[in-house]
Amino acid sequence: MTEQEKTLIRANLKTPRAAAFAGIVFSVLFIISLVLLRIYVPADPWEEGAWLHQQWRTVGFALSLLPFAGIAFLWFIGVLRERIGVHEDRFFATVFLGSGLLFLALLFVISGLGGSLIMFYGPASEKLKESGTYQFVRVLIYHLTHVYMMRMEAVFMLCASTISIRTAILPRWMALLGYASALLLLLSFKYFPWITLVFPLWIFLVSLHVLLVSLKSKLSDN
């Protein structure tokens, strides 16, 4: 084997490992943030905001993780598209990229709204509640999360599963699980507190599989 061929093989092996690491980092950070938010922030968007007085530091920490999760997810998308390469279908690739970027945009908007709510609470807690700003932001975050962001997650999973079946980069059962999870998110018109964990858990599963396959290929080549 020539040195040029060895370099090419090493580059091909690094690509899926980079995507796997990025996906795992995103999943872990996103899950930690979602779990903290579900525990310390009431699910009802019309509650009066009693949690702000005691849990604002914990919630602020959870929100501070989201930008880093978003960066890891952006890296995951880029490296995964590089991995697919010439096998990429233009239609599904466009929807795949578009839904991923819209998910990121909504994630950053929701994180910004939540962080602003906490920052504004400190110097003007009474004004925040009396003006109705708190209720407006809470309902807006609820609506963006459970109507728009969850739908973008579903579209992303549908496209990723379709691409994986066509290119065989994932096992068929994992793609079918992606379809089922996407339909669950897409058709969930009733609110379930923990349903938002479906997306990062599937990304974690995919990333873990890609990492294990990449390490197995590396060991077999050695």
Backbone bond lengths (Angstrom), bond angles and torsions (degrees), N, CA, C in turn:
res aa  C-N    CA-C-N  psi(-1)  N-CA   C-N-CA  omega(-1)  CA-C   N-CA-C  phi
1 M - - - 1.458 - - 1.532 109.88 -
2 T 1.322 115.99 128.76 1.458 119.69 -178.26 1.526 110.68 -74.36
3 E 1.346 114.41 164.51 1.461 119.67 179.71 1.521 111.18 -65.45
4 Q 1.336 116.42 -33.77 1.466 120.30 179.42 1.528 111.05 -66.64
5 E 1.337 117.22 -38.62 1.459 120.81 178.34 1.530 111.10 -67.26
6 K 1.344 116.35 -39.56 1.462 120.25 177.53 1.524 111.30 -62.81
7 T 1.337 116.72 -40.76 1.461 121.00 178.56 1.520 111.16 -63.36
8 L 1.346 116.04 -40.19 1.464 121.08 179.82 1.523 110.96 -65.67
9 I 1.326 116.38 -40.45 1.467 120.79 179.81 1.518 110.35 -65.72
10 R 1.336 116.21 -43.02 1.461 119.88 179.24 1.518 110.94 -62.25
11 A 1.335 117.11 -39.48 1.472 120.98 179.07 1.525 110.97 -64.96
12 N 1.360 116.85 -40.11 1.462 120.71 179.68 1.519 111.93 -67.35
13 L 1.343 116.85 -32.90 1.447 120.99 179.09 1.517 112.06 -74.56
14 K 1.336 115.88 -34.10 1.464 119.58 -178.90 1.529 111.67 -68.59
15 T 1.340 116.64 -32.15 1.463 120.64 -176.47 1.530 112.43 -60.66
16 P 1.342 119.50 -53.76 1.466 117.42 179.01 1.524 112.99 -66.36
17 R 1.334 118.12 -32.14 1.461 119.50 178.50 1.526 110.72 -65.07
18 A 1.329 117.02 -39.34 1.463 120.30 177.93 1.521 111.12 -64.06
19 A 1.347 116.51 -41.31 1.463 120.00 177.89 1.520 110.63 -64.83
20 A 1.333 116.22 -40.29 1.460 120.37 -179.03 1.524 111.30 -64.77
21 F 1.323 117.08 -46.08 1.460 120.60 179.69 1.528 110.72 -62.35
22 A 1.334 116.51 -42.70 1.468 120.29 179.48 1.526 110.85 -63.76
23 G 1.339 116.65 -42.02 1.462 120.39 179.04 1.520 112.70 -65.20
24 I 1.335 116.17 -39.03 1.466 120.09 178.80 1.526 110.96 -67.25
25 V 1.339 116.68 -43.25 1.467 120.36 178.24 1.525 110.38 -60.62
26 F 1.345 116.28 -45.92 1.464 119.79 177.66 1.520 110.95 -58.50
27 S 1.321 116.98 -48.93 1.458 121.20 -175.92 1.523 111.64 -61.08
28 V 1.330 116.75 -46.44 1.457 120.84 -177.64 1.528 110.92 -63.39
29 L 1.339 116.45 -48.03 1.469 119.88 -179.52 1.529 111.61 -64.56
30 F 1.319 116.36 -41.76 1.462 120.68 -178.30 1.522 110.88 -67.24
31 I 1.328 117.07 -41.76 1.458 120.80 179.51 1.527 110.73 -65.00
32 I 1.339 117.41 -44.68 1.470 120.57 178.04 1.525 110.35 -58.11
33 S 1.328 116.32 -45.93 1.460 120.76 -179.54 1.527 111.67 -63.07
34 L 1.337 116.67 -46.01 1.463 120.07 -179.07 1.525 112.00 -64.31
35 V 1.331 116.60 -41.01 1.460 120.16 -179.52 1.529 110.56 -64.01
36 L 1.324 116.58 -44.51 1.470 119.57 178.78 1.526 111.26 -62.77
37 L 1.308 116.38 -41.83 1.460 119.82 -179.90 1.530 111.48 -66.55
38 R 1.333 115.85 -39.82 1.472 118.78 179.34 1.529 111.64 -66.81
39 I 1.332 116.82 -34.24 1.464 120.55 -177.99 1.527 111.53 -74.61
40 Y 1.337 116.79 -43.47 1.465 120.29 -169.10 1.530 114.73 -101.76
41 V 1.319 118.15 -13.96 1.463 120.27 178.10 1.526 108.37 -112.26
42 P 1.325 118.97 123.85 1.467 121.21 -179.93 1.525 111.27 -58.03
43 A 1.326 115.07 144.43 1.464 120.13 -178.97 1.529 112.18 -69.17
44 D 1.320 116.45 -29.87 1.465 121.34 -178.33 1.533 110.36 -72.50
45 P 1.337 118.85 116.96 1.465 120.34 -179.30 1.528 113.62 -70.91
46 W 1.346 117.15 -10.50 1.460 120.36 -179.34 1.523 112.78 -97.07
47 E 1.352 117.87 5.98 1.464 118.92 177.88 1.534 109.90 -66.24
48 E 1.311 117.06 165.28 1.464 121.96 -168.64 1.530 114.36 -86.34
49 G 1.313 118.55 -4.94 1.464 120.15 175.79 1.513 115.31 90.65
50 A 1.337 116.98 26.71 1.463 119.39 179.45 1.528 112.04 -64.54
51 W 1.336 117.59 -26.51 1.461 122.05 -178.66 1.525 112.15 -65.08
52 L 1.324 117.56 -24.29 1.470 120.57 -177.13 1.528 112.08 -61.22
53 H 1.318 116.17 -35.93 1.470 119.99 -176.11 1.529 112.27 -67.82
54 Q 1.326 118.06 -36.69 1.456 121.39 -173.84 1.526 113.89 -104.72
55 Q 1.323 118.08 -31.75 1.456 120.86 -169.84 1.529 114.27 -113.72
56 W 1.317 118.69 14.43 1.463 119.21 -174.01 1.528 112.07 -66.04
57 R 1.343 117.68 -31.58 1.466 119.28 178.89 1.532 111.32 -67.95
58 T 1.327 116.27 -44.26 1.463 120.42 179.67 1.523 111.18 -64.72
59 V 1.326 115.88 -43.25 1.462 120.20 178.62 1.530 110.30 -65.91
60 G 1.331 116.56 -38.95 1.461 119.76 176.94 1.515 111.68 -61.72
61 F 1.340 117.23 -39.38 1.463 121.26 176.39 1.522 110.92 -63.24
62 A 1.339 116.35 -43.60 1.467 120.42 179.12 1.525 111.34 -61.00
63 L 1.320 116.84 -41.64 1.467 120.61 179.07 1.524 111.76 -69.25
64 S 1.339 117.34 -31.36 1.457 120.39 -179.74 1.528 112.53 -69.25
65 L 1.334 117.34 -18.51 1.460 121.11 178.04 1.532 112.29 -77.63
66 L 1.326 116.67 -24.51 1.464 120.87 -173.37 1.530 114.02 -63.09
67 P 1.344 120.25 -42.08 1.474 118.21 177.38 1.529 113.13 -60.32
68 F 1.327 117.52 -37.83 1.461 120.72 178.31 1.535 110.96 -69.14
69 A 1.326 115.48 -37.37 1.462 119.31 174.63 1.530 110.46 -62.99
70 G 1.330 116.50 -39.94 1.460 120.81 178.89 1.518 112.40 -63.91
71 I 1.325 117.32 -40.80 1.468 120.98 177.83 1.528 110.30 -62.67
72 A 1.329 116.59 -43.71 1.464 120.62 178.71 1.525 110.98 -63.42
73 F 1.345 116.76 -38.25 1.464 120.18 179.60 1.531 110.93 -67.46
74 L 1.323 117.12 -38.74 1.465 120.99 177.18 1.528 110.45 -62.49
75 W 1.315 116.13 -41.54 1.465 121.27 176.61 1.527 109.94 -63.94
76 F 1.327 116.53 -40.43 1.464 121.81 178.87 1.531 110.75 -59.81
77 I 1.330 116.85 -45.26 1.464 120.58 179.67 1.526 110.56 -61.91
78 G 1.345 116.47 -48.01 1.461 120.91 -176.96 1.514 112.86 -61.54
79 V 1.319 116.59 -45.56 1.458 120.31 -178.04 1.519 110.92 -70.56
80 L 1.340 117.39 -36.80 1.458 120.64 178.67 1.526 111.14 -65.34
81 R 1.318 117.58 -40.05 1.469 120.31 176.87 1.518 111.16 -65.79
82 E 1.307 117.00 -36.59 1.460 121.07 176.04 1.523 110.11 -64.02
83 R 1.310 116.08 -37.53 1.460 121.07 179.26 1.522 111.16 -65.58
84 I 1.338 116.90 -41.52 1.465 120.79 -179.79 1.521 110.65 -66.32
85 G 1.338 116.29 -42.57 1.460 122.31 172.16 1.519 114.30 59.97
86 V 1.339 116.36 -128.54 1.470 121.99 -173.68 1.516 112.65 -69.56
87 H 1.338 117.73 -15.30 1.458 120.91 -179.75 1.527 112.43 -81.68
88 E 1.318 115.78 -1.66 1.457 120.25 -174.62 1.523 111.90 -69.81
89 D 1.323 116.32 130.47 1.460 122.84 174.17 1.523 108.34 -84.24
90 R 1.336 116.93 127.09 1.463 120.21 -172.56 1.527 112.37 -62.32
91 F 1.323 116.60 -40.86 1.467 119.00 -178.28 1.523 110.65 -63.52
92 F 1.332 116.28 -55.55 1.464 120.03 -177.66 1.522 111.16 -67.45
93 A 1.341 116.69 -32.00 1.464 119.47 178.38 1.523 110.94 -65.43
94 T 1.336 116.31 -37.70 1.460 120.42 179.25 1.533 110.96 -66.88
95 V 1.336 116.21 -46.38 1.461 120.27 179.65 1.531 110.04 -67.39
96 F 1.334 116.52 -37.68 1.464 122.25 177.97 1.530 110.34 -59.47
97 L 1.323 116.09 -50.29 1.460 120.64 -179.77 1.526 111.05 -67.74
98 G 1.336 116.82 -43.77 1.463 120.39 -178.25 1.519 112.50 -63.01
99 S 1.318 117.16 -44.76 1.470 120.13 -179.94 1.520 110.77 -66.81
100 G 1.346 116.94 -36.63 1.460 120.00 177.37 1.515 112.24 -64.12
101 L 1.333 116.28 -43.06 1.463 120.06 -179.98 1.528 111.50 -69.91
102 L 1.329 117.48 -37.09 1.468 120.00 176.80 1.528 110.94 -66.60
103 F 1.324 116.26 -38.21 1.467 119.62 175.17 1.524 110.27 -59.95
104 L 1.327 116.90 -44.73 1.463 120.71 178.93 1.520 111.37 -62.73
105 A 1.332 116.51 -43.24 1.466 119.87 179.95 1.527 110.84 -60.62
106 L 1.327 116.87 -44.97 1.459 120.64 178.89 1.531 111.25 -65.69
107 L 1.336 115.84 -37.60 1.465 119.82 178.64 1.524 111.05 -61.17
108 F 1.330 116.63 -44.10 1.462 120.77 -179.60 1.529 111.24 -69.89
109 V 1.327 117.38 -37.29 1.466 120.35 178.12 1.532 110.33 -64.51
110 I 1.324 116.74 -45.96 1.465 120.98 179.28 1.523 110.83 -62.80
111 S 1.336 116.35 -42.94 1.464 120.77 178.12 1.522 110.94 -62.34
112 G 1.339 116.22 -41.69 1.466 120.49 179.15 1.519 112.32 -65.80
113 L 1.323 116.57 -40.94 1.463 119.83 178.64 1.528 111.19 -64.43
114 G 1.332 116.37 -43.78 1.462 119.83 179.63 1.520 112.04 -65.52
115 G 1.329 116.41 -42.37 1.462 119.85 178.36 1.516 112.10 -64.59
116 S 1.319 117.05 -39.33 1.462 120.79 178.40 1.522 111.38 -65.25
117 L 1.331 115.82 -36.84 1.462 120.14 178.55 1.531 110.65 -62.25
118 I 1.321 115.74 -43.10 1.468 120.21 -179.72 1.527 110.90 -67.96
119 M 1.327 117.45 -42.80 1.465 120.59 179.96 1.527 111.39 -64.71
120 F 1.314 117.52 -38.59 1.452 121.51 -179.20 1.524 111.80 -72.72
121 Y 1.323 116.16 -25.65 1.463 120.46 -178.04 1.534 111.29 -65.32
122 G 1.338 117.45 -38.49 1.465 121.29 -176.84 1.518 114.17 -54.70
123 P 1.344 119.01 -62.18 1.465 120.01 -176.27 1.525 114.96 -81.59
124 A 1.318 117.84 -15.02 1.472 118.72 -173.98 1.527 110.54 -144.11
125 S 1.309 117.51 56.47 1.462 120.95 -175.55 1.533 112.02 -65.16
126 E 1.325 116.90 -44.12 1.460 119.97 -178.57 1.527 111.49 -68.39
127 K 1.325 116.20 -43.89 1.464 119.83 178.63 1.532 111.05 -61.26
128 L 1.342 115.99 -36.09 1.462 120.64 -179.21 1.525 110.86 -59.86
129 K 1.326 117.11 -44.33 1.458 120.61 -177.75 1.526 112.08 -78.37
130 E 1.330 116.65 -38.88 1.464 120.20 -177.63 1.529 112.04 -68.23
131 S 1.310 116.66 -34.54 1.468 120.01 -176.66 1.522 113.17 -76.67
132 G 1.326 116.73 -14.45 1.464 119.87 -177.03 1.512 113.08 85.73
133 T 1.339 117.36 0.66 1.467 120.74 -179.26 1.515 111.43 -63.22
134 Y 1.336 116.07 -39.67 1.456 119.88 -178.14 1.525 110.65 -60.55
135 Q 1.330 116.73 -49.35 1.455 120.16 -178.63 1.528 111.26 -63.08
136 F 1.328 115.87 -40.14 1.466 119.68 -179.72 1.526 111.01 -61.81
137 V 1.334 117.34 -46.64 1.465 121.23 -178.46 1.520 110.76 -66.80
138 R 1.333 116.77 -40.85 1.474 119.94 179.74 1.528 111.52 -62.41
139 V 1.332 116.83 -44.68 1.461 120.22 179.17 1.525 110.30 -67.32
140 L 1.328 117.27 -37.67 1.463 121.05 179.07 1.529 110.36 -64.07
141 I 1.330 117.13 -45.28 1.469 120.86 178.27 1.528 110.51 -61.77
142 Y 1.325 116.28 -43.25 1.467 121.11 178.45 1.529 110.34 -59.22
143 H 1.315 116.38 -45.91 1.462 121.31 -177.21 1.537 111.01 -66.89
144 L 1.317 116.99 -45.01 1.466 120.41 179.66 1.526 111.59 -63.75
145 T 1.327 116.04 -36.99 1.464 120.12 -177.68 1.518 112.25 -72.47
146 H 1.332 116.20 -51.02 1.463 120.30 -169.13 1.519 114.14 -94.25
147 V 1.300 118.67 -4.90 1.458 121.17 175.32 1.528 110.77 -111.57
148 Y 1.316 116.93 -51.90 1.461 120.14 -172.71 1.530 113.55 -92.51
149 M 1.337 117.53 -51.58 1.459 119.16 -175.33 1.520 111.73 -65.08
150 M 1.331 117.32 -41.39 1.456 120.29 179.05 1.522 111.43 -63.90
151 R 1.323 117.88 -34.41 1.472 120.81 178.35 1.521 110.74 -69.49
152 M 1.333 116.98 -37.49 1.464 119.78 177.31 1.521 111.17 -67.61
153 E 1.326 116.45 -35.77 1.465 120.36 174.33 1.528 110.26 -61.51
154 A 1.325 116.12 -42.54 1.461 120.94 -179.55 1.523 111.11 -63.86
155 V 1.329 117.03 -45.47 1.464 120.62 179.58 1.530 110.35 -62.86
156 F 1.331 116.96 -41.41 1.458 121.00 178.30 1.528 110.91 -60.08
157 M 1.325 116.91 -44.09 1.464 120.96 -179.73 1.523 111.50 -67.52
158 L 1.321 117.40 -37.67 1.465 120.48 177.32 1.520 111.26 -62.32
159 C 1.326 116.18 -46.02 1.464 120.44 -179.50 1.523 111.23 -67.75
160 A 1.335 116.78 -43.82 1.462 120.52 179.80 1.530 110.70 -62.10
161 S 1.320 117.09 -39.80 1.468 120.61 179.58 1.523 111.09 -68.04
162 T 1.328 116.67 -40.31 1.464 120.13 178.55 1.529 111.23 -65.06
163 I 1.322 116.00 -43.98 1.469 120.06 178.82 1.524 110.18 -63.66
164 S 1.329 117.16 -40.13 1.464 120.23 -178.32 1.527 111.43 -66.11
165 I 1.334 117.49 -35.31 1.465 120.36 177.36 1.520 110.51 -68.26
166 R 1.327 117.26 -40.63 1.464 120.75 -178.48 1.517 112.81 -72.16
167 T 1.305 117.43 -30.70 1.470 121.24 -177.00 1.527 112.79 -105.10
168 A 1.340 117.01 -8.32 1.467 122.47 178.79 1.522 112.79 61.06
169 I 1.331 117.64 32.90 1.467 119.78 178.21 1.519 111.67 -83.92
170 L 1.351 116.80 -12.34 1.463 122.14 176.93 1.523 108.84 -132.84
171 P 1.329 117.14 155.35 1.475 119.45 173.90 1.529 110.95 -61.60
172 R 1.315 115.62 150.82 1.455 120.15 -176.83 1.534 111.59 -61.40
173 W 1.356 116.80 -37.72 1.461 119.76 -178.24 1.524 111.22 -65.25
174 M 1.347 116.44 -32.04 1.452 120.10 179.81 1.535 110.89 -71.42
175 A 1.327 115.65 -37.01 1.463 120.09 176.26 1.534 110.67 -66.83
176 L 1.337 116.73 -41.38 1.467 120.47 178.14 1.524 111.02 -64.73
177 L 1.326 116.11 -37.48 1.465 120.07 174.73 1.525 110.44 -62.89
178 G 1.341 116.17 -37.17 1.461 120.43 175.93 1.521 112.18 -63.00
179 Y 1.356 116.40 -41.27 1.460 120.51 176.78 1.532 110.86 -61.16
180 A 1.328 116.30 -47.01 1.462 120.59 -178.29 1.528 111.21 -63.31
181 S 1.334 116.42 -42.50 1.461 120.32 179.57 1.529 111.11 -65.91
182 A 1.336 115.50 -39.32 1.463 119.74 179.36 1.523 111.30 -64.28
183 L 1.326 117.06 -42.64 1.467 120.27 178.14 1.519 110.88 -64.08
184 L 1.332 116.11 -36.18 1.469 119.81 177.38 1.522 110.89 -61.22
185 L 1.332 116.78 -43.61 1.455 120.98 179.36 1.530 111.55 -71.55
186 L 1.322 115.41 -37.65 1.460 120.21 -175.29 1.526 112.07 -70.95
187 L 1.321 117.08 -35.00 1.460 121.29 -173.44 1.517 113.60 -105.02
188 S 1.331 117.34 8.29 1.467 120.68 -179.60 1.523 109.58 -82.97
189 F 1.312 115.59 91.18 1.459 120.31 178.66 1.533 111.70 -87.30
190 K 1.334 116.84 -15.00 1.456 121.21 175.50 1.518 108.71 -101.87
191 Y 1.312 116.49 138.44 1.465 121.14 -174.67 1.524 111.97 -75.76
192 F 1.339 115.87 127.45 1.461 122.71 172.03 1.528 106.95 -120.71
193 P 1.342 118.06 123.67 1.466 121.32 -170.73 1.526 115.28 -54.41
194 W 1.339 118.35 -35.94 1.464 120.78 -173.17 1.523 113.93 -104.27
195 I 1.316 117.67 8.33 1.461 119.66 -176.52 1.531 112.53 -66.94
196 T 1.327 116.70 -22.47 1.471 119.91 -179.80 1.533 112.58 -67.55
197 L 1.331 117.30 -13.62 1.467 120.28 178.63 1.528 112.48 -77.98
198 V 1.322 117.42 -13.08 1.468 120.58 -177.52 1.529 111.26 -59.10
199 F 1.315 116.44 -45.50 1.469 120.73 -176.04 1.532 112.60 -64.35
200 P 1.345 120.31 -54.95 1.467 118.70 -179.70 1.527 113.29 -63.82
201 L 1.330 118.31 -31.20 1.462 120.08 177.83 1.527 111.10 -66.12
202 W 1.332 117.43 -38.79 1.464 120.39 177.72 1.523 110.68 -68.42
203 I 1.319 117.43 -41.45 1.469 120.72 176.71 1.529 110.21 -61.32
204 F 1.331 117.18 -40.28 1.467 120.89 178.15 1.527 110.60 -62.37
205 L 1.328 116.89 -43.01 1.465 121.30 179.22 1.528 110.99 -62.67
206 V 1.310 116.61 -45.63 1.469 121.18 178.54 1.530 110.91 -62.06
207 S 1.312 116.29 -46.14 1.463 120.96 -178.31 1.525 111.56 -63.71
208 L 1.324 115.79 -41.23 1.459 119.94 179.10 1.530 110.93 -63.81
209 H 1.319 116.59 -40.53 1.464 120.53 177.70 1.533 111.09 -63.20
210 V 1.323 116.42 -46.31 1.473 120.74 -179.96 1.521 110.35 -60.90
211 L 1.334 116.73 -41.53 1.461 120.82 -179.97 1.529 111.24 -64.24
212 L 1.330 117.18 -45.08 1.461 120.77 -179.13 1.524 111.74 -64.95
213 V 1.328 117.10 -40.70 1.474 121.01 177.63 1.525 110.70 -64.47
214 S 1.329 116.28 -41.18 1.463 120.78 179.30 1.525 111.37 -64.15
215 L 1.331 117.43 -43.80 1.467 121.05 178.95 1.525 111.16 -66.48
216 K 1.332 116.87 -38.31 1.467 120.97 178.32 1.522 110.68 -64.47
217 S 1.337 116.63 -40.58 1.479 120.43 178.13 1.515 111.55 -65.36
218 K 1.318 115.27 -39.15 1.466 119.77 179.04 1.527 111.09 -64.38
219 L 1.332 116.52 -42.23 1.470 120.38 -179.38 1.527 111.42 -67.62
220 S 1.342 116.67 -38.42 1.467 120.02 179.90 1.525 111.63 -68.51
221 D 1.337 116.99 -33.73 1.463 120.07 179.23 1.521 111.43 -72.66
222 N 1.335 116.25 -30.56 1.465 119.91 177.75 1.530 110.68 -74.14
